[in-house]
């Protein structure tokens, strides 16, 4: 079970966006990559190729390594390691600090 899920809040631990918090948009588990909102922004200068197409500067998030992010607990609002516990016969991610479900 992965320690980070889609739509969970994470904080970036290293890189140019260190310290930023954002919501997970997409996960690639086989490549260990994560796309976080407003983190690792790439800028593309797009030229119009056909008539009617618009040119401009396009900003988009790119994937970063999953080891560079840590999930944020909803109750204590601090970055924490996730712990897998069985709650009501289902696996659930819990905070190691306060034992609440993330």
Secondary structure by P-SEA (a helix, b strand, c coil): cccccccbbbbbcccccccbbbbbcccccccbbbbbcccbbbbbbcccccccccbbbbbbbbbcccccbbbbbcccccbbbbbbbbcccbbbbbbccccccc
